[in-house]
Amino acid sequence: MYLQAAFSLLALCIALPVVKRLLRGRVDYSGKHVLITGGSSGIGKSIAREFVRNGSHVTILARTESKLKAACEELRKGATGAEQKIEYAVADVSDFQAVKAAVESSEKKAGPIDVVIANAGSSQPGYFLEQDVSVFRKAMEGNYMGTVNIIKAVAPSLTQRRQGQIVIVASAAAVVSFIGYSSYAPSKWALRGLADTLRNELLGFDVTVHIAYPPDTDTPGFEEENKAKPAECAAFSQLIGGKPYPADEVARHLVNGLAWRMYHLPSPDFIQNRLVDTMAGVSPRSNAVLEWLTLPLLAFIEWVVLLLVDSFGRKYGSKKKRE
């Protein structure tokens, strides 16, 4: 009898977060203005497509106007109504003044921004010992400061109106990092610190902050990244990830998690989502009791991944020793 009661209590604790989310309901994005950086291709364009499907007004921001125009034309084909606004803004996210001007322009066209997706970023893999320090600086300027810039441009309006959502798109490299990503991964790990801090700071303004960790995704950027990947980096990525996920699938999971107001936004990769659970720290958890129950298994998985990562690091060292 006591055992049955214990199991019932455990099941209730596991179900409680799910029930809580169901009672609050999903966010309705119809008529909301969503701005997405890096929105002309890849994951950004797929995220834009999801919001267009939800009836949102969408602004995509990127550097190349020709790509933005083409993306807008494609997105408009999926519009749910004639009143839906799908616009673009040209800016380099590493230039704060350009970003600020782009935000002001987009708000004149489609109204105040309700959701900002800080998605723009790039990766230039290589060996730490061989890459120039300028590569590391460029990664921080684009991936980290680019995110800071767009949030700084949008946050004053969100906090003044006391509503809105901020999504910071990090990477699976902010969950598991390894040889080849010494310039890229730190710029994405920094975003986790930014997200945790902003989540807490903006809580009293009713502005919610969320973070996503997309896995290897079939995008033009990933295709370009693969051309420069060190052999060990490519081999390990293939071993743990295999075929990259379609951008539309990654975007669908992200937007769905956002609609349910999850802090750590899910990806299609189940194991990666569980690894994110283990690094939640002092941040909102999707299901704390379930995480505690699966912790021994996750610790074992992390140990196996560590062995694999270190084996590639040792192979690289041995190869350099023979040269």
C-alpha positions in Angstrom: 0.0 0.0 0.0 2.8 2.4 0.9 4.7 1.5 -2.2 1.6 2.2 -4.4 1.2 5.5 -2.6 4.9 6.4 -3.3 4.6 5.5 -7.0 1.3 7.5 -7.2 3.0 10.6 -5.6 6.0 10.2 -7.9 3.7 10.0 -11.0 1.9 13.1 -9.8 5.2 15.0 -9.4 6.2 14.1 -12.9 2.9 15.0 -14.4 2.6 18.3 -12.5 4.8 20.4 -14.8 2.9 19.1 -17.8 -0.5 19.8 -16.2 0.7 23.3 -15.3 1.7 24.1 -18.9 -1.6 22.7 -20.2 -3.6 24.9 -17.8 -1.6 28.0 -18.8 -2.1 27.1 -22.5 0.0 27.9 -25.5 1.0 31.4 -26.5 -1.1 32.7 -29.4 1.3 34.3 -31.9 -1.4 35.5 -34.3 -0.9 39.2 -35.0 2.3 39.3 -33.0 5.4 41.0 -34.6 8.3 38.6 -34.6 11.8 39.7 -35.6 14.4 37.0 -36.5 18.1 37.7 -37.1 19.8 35.5 -39.6 16.4 35.0 -41.1 17.3 34.9 -44.8 18.3 31.2 -44.8 18.8 28.1 -42.7 17.2 27.8 -39.2 16.3 31.4 -39.2 14.2 31.2 -42.3 12.5 28.0 -41.0 11.7 29.7 -37.8 10.2 32.6 -39.8 8.1 30.1 -41.7 6.7 28.6 -38.5 5.6 32.1 -37.2 4.1 32.9 -40.6 2.1 29.7 -40.3 1.0 30.9 -36.9 -0.4 34.2 -38.3 2.4 36.4 -37.0 3.8 39.6 -38.6 7.4 38.6 -39.4 10.6 40.7 -40.0 13.7 38.8 -41.1 17.1 40.6 -40.6 20.3 39.7 -42.3 23.2 41.3 -44.2 22.4 40.5 -47.9 19.4 42.2 -49.3 19.0 39.9 -52.3 18.7 36.9 -50.1 16.3 38.7 -47.8 14.0 39.7 -50.8 14.0 36.1 -52.0 13.2 34.7 -48.5 10.4 37.2 -48.1 8.8 36.2 -51.4 9.0 32.6 -50.3 7.5 33.3 -46.8 4.6 35.4 -48.2 3.4 32.3 -50.1 2.6 30.7 -46.7 0.8 33.8 -45.3 -2.5 33.0 -43.5 -4.2 36.3 -44.4 -3.8 39.4 -46.6 -3.3 41.6 -43.6 -0.2 39.6 -42.5 3.0 41.7 -42.8 6.2 39.9 -43.9 9.1 42.4 -44.1 12.9 42.4 -44.1 15.6 44.6 -42.7 19.3 44.8 -43.8 21.9 45.0 -41.1 25.1 43.3 -39.8 24.3 42.2 -36.2 27.8 43.1 -35.1 27.1 46.8 -35.9 24.8 48.1 -33.1 23.8 51.4 -34.8 22.8 49.5 -37.9 20.8 47.0 -35.8 19.1 49.8 -33.9 18.1 51.6 -37.1 16.8 48.3 -38.6 14.7 47.7 -35.5 13.2 51.2 -35.7 12.4 50.7 -39.4 10.8 47.3 -38.9 8.6 48.6 -36.1 7.3 51.4 -38.3 6.3 48.8 -40.9 4.9 46.1 -38.7 4.3 47.6 -35.3 6.1 47.1 -32.0 8.2 43.9 -31.8 6.7 41.2 -29.5 9.2 38.4 -30.0 12.8 38.6 -31.0 14.8 35.6 -32.1 18.5 36.2 -31.9 19.5 33.5 -34.3 22.3 35.0 -36.4 25.7 33.3 -36.1 28.5 31.5 -37.9 31.1 28.9 -37.3 34.7 28.7 -38.5 36.1 25.4 -37.2 39.8 24.8 -36.9 42.6 23.8 -34.5 43.3 26.2 -31.7 47.1 26.0 -32.3 46.6 27.0 -36.0 43.8 29.5 -36.0 44.7 33.2 -35.8 43.4 35.2 -32.8 41.3 37.3 -35.2 39.1 34.2 -35.8 38.3 34.1 -32.1 37.5 37.8 -32.0 35.3 37.5 -35.0 33.3 34.7 -33.4 32.7 36.7 -30.3 31.7 39.8 -32.3 29.3 38.0 -34.5 27.8 35.2 -32.2 27.9 36.9 -28.8 27.9 40.7 -29.4 25.6 40.2 -32.4 23.1 38.7 -29.9 23.7 41.4 -27.3 23.2 44.1 -30.0 19.8 42.9 -31.2 18.5 42.4 -27.6 19.8 45.9 -26.6 17.9 47.4 -29.5 14.6 45.6 -28.7 14.6 45.2 -24.9 13.8 48.8 -24.0 10.4 48.6 -25.9 9.6 45.2 -24.5 10.3 46.2 -20.9 8.4 49.5 -21.3 5.3 47.6 -22.6 6.0 44.8 -20.0 5.5 42.0 -22.4 7.4 39.9 -25.0 9.7 37.0 -25.5 13.5 37.0 -26.2 15.0 33.8 -27.7 18.7 33.3 -27.7 19.8 30.7 -30.2 23.0 29.0 -28.9 24.2 25.6 -30.3 24.7 22.0 -29.4 28.3 23.1 -29.0 27.2 24.9 -25.9 26.2 21.5 -24.5 29.1 19.3 -25.7 32.2 20.9 -27.1 35.3 19.2 -28.6 38.3 19.6 -30.8 37.8 22.0 -33.7 35.3 24.3 -32.0 37.7 26.4 -29.7 36.7 29.6 -31.5 33.0 28.8 -31.9 31.9 27.0 -28.8 33.0 29.7 -26.3 30.9 32.3 -28.1 27.9 30.0 -27.8 28.6 29.1 -24.1 28.7 32.8 -23.4 25.1 33.0 -24.7 24.0 30.7 -21.9 25.4 33.0 -19.3 23.6 35.9 -21.0 20.3 34.0 -21.2 20.4 33.0 -17.5 21.2 36.6 -16.4 18.6 38.3 -18.6 15.9 35.7 -17.6 16.4 36.8 -14.0 16.8 40.5 -14.7 13.7 40.9 -16.9 11.4 38.6 -14.9 9.8 41.6 -13.1 9.0 43.2 -16.5 7.0 40.2 -17.7 9.5 39.7 -20.5 10.5 36.1 -20.8 13.9 34.9 -22.0 14.5 31.5 -23.6 17.6 29.6 -25.0 17.8 27.0 -27.8 20.6 24.6 -28.6 20.2 23.5 -32.3 22.0 20.3 -33.2 23.8 19.7 -36.5 21.3 21.1 -39.0 21.1 20.9 -42.8 21.7 24.5 -43.7 23.9 26.5 -46.1 26.0 27.6 -43.0 26.5 24.0 -41.9 27.5 23.0 -45.4 30.1 25.8 -45.4 31.3 24.9 -41.9 32.0 21.3 -43.0 34.5 22.5 -45.6 36.8 23.7 -42.9 36.2 21.1 -40.2 39.3 19.3 -38.9 39.3 15.6 -39.5 38.7 14.7 -35.8 35.9 17.2 -35.5 34.1 15.9 -38.6 34.6 12.3 -37.5 33.2 12.9 -34.0 30.2 14.9 -35.3 29.4 12.0 -37.6 29.8 9.5 -34.8 27.4 11.2 -32.4 25.1 13.0 -34.7 25.1 11.2 -38.1 22.9 12.9 -40.6 22.1 16.5 -39.8 18.5 17.4 -39.0 16.2 19.3 -41.4 16.0 23.0 -40.6 12.2 22.9 -40.6 12.2 20.1 -38.0 14.6 22.1 -35.7 12.5 25.2 -36.1 9.3 23.4 -35.3 10.6 22.0 -32.0 12.0 25.4 -31.0 8.8 27.3 -31.7 6.6 24.7 -30.1 8.7 24.8 -26.9 8.5 28.6 -27.0 4.7 28.5 -27.3 4.7 26.4 -24.1 7.0 29.0 -22.4 9.9 26.6 -21.8 13.2 28.2 -20.9 15.5 25.5 -22.4 13.9 25.1 -25.8 13.9 21.5 -27.1 15.5 20.2 -30.3 14.6 17.1 -32.3 17.6 15.3 -30.6 16.2 13.4 -27.6 19.6 12.6 -26.0 20.8 16.2 -26.4 17.7 17.5 -24.7 18.4 15.2 -21.8 22.0 16.4 -21.6 20.7 20.0 -21.5 18.7 18.9 -18.4 21.9 17.9 -16.6 23.4 21.4 -17.1 20.3 23.4 -16.1 21.9 24.6 -12.9 19.9 27.5 -11.3 17.5 27.9 -14.2 13.9 26.7 -14.9 13.7 22.9 -15.5 11.2 21.3 -17.9 10.6 18.4 -15.4 12.8 18.3 -12.4 11.5 15.0 -10.9 12.0 13.2 -14.3 15.5 14.6 -14.5 16.4 13.4 -11.1 15.1 9.9 -12.0 17.1 9.7 -15.2 20.3 11.3 -13.8 22.2 8.0 -13.3 21.6 7.0 -16.9 22.5 10.5 -18.2 25.7 10.5 -16.1 26.7 7.2 -17.8 25.9 8.6 -21.3 28.0 11.7 -20.5 30.9 9.4 -19.3 30.7 7.5 -22.6 30.7 10.8 -24.6 33.7 12.0 -22.6 35.7 8.9 -23.5 34.9 9.4 -27.2 35.8 13.1 -27.1 39.1 12.4 -25.4 40.0 9.6 -27.8 39.8 12.1 -30.7 41.9 14.6 -28.8 44.6 12.0 -28.1 44.6 10.9 -31.8 45.2 14.5 -32.8 48.1 14.8 -30.3 49.6 11.5 -31.6 49.3 12.7 -35.2 51.1 15.9 -34.4 53.9 14.0 -32.6 54.6 11.9 -35.7 54.9 14.9 -38.0 
